[in-house]
Amino acid sequence: MKTIINIKADKEIKEQAVKTAKAMGLPLSTVVNAFLRQFVAEQQVTFSVPLVPSKKLEQILKQAERETKDSENIVGPFGSARDMMKALRS
């Protein structure tokens, strides 16, 4: 048996959700029902925020990408963990 749930949602997020569900070939009601089933089964709600690196970490990652591209500061492969540890200590 189906029932109707009336909820208040921000107009923009609802439109984005409908668009995203449609792109996946799903009606929004299927997505909401899946979340409700998960909520009931796990008896918990999980909110997540995309991880955004700090400016310093972003700089470190860019430097590592450059070094990798230019084959700088690259060691290995190693034949054993002992060889790897020796290279790290040198």
Residue pairs with C-beta under 8 A, 6 or more apart in sequence:
5 32
9 17
14 28
17 28
17 31
18 28
21 27
21 28
21 30
21 31
39 45
53 61
66 72
67 73
67 74
68 74
75 87
76 84
76 87
78 84
78 87
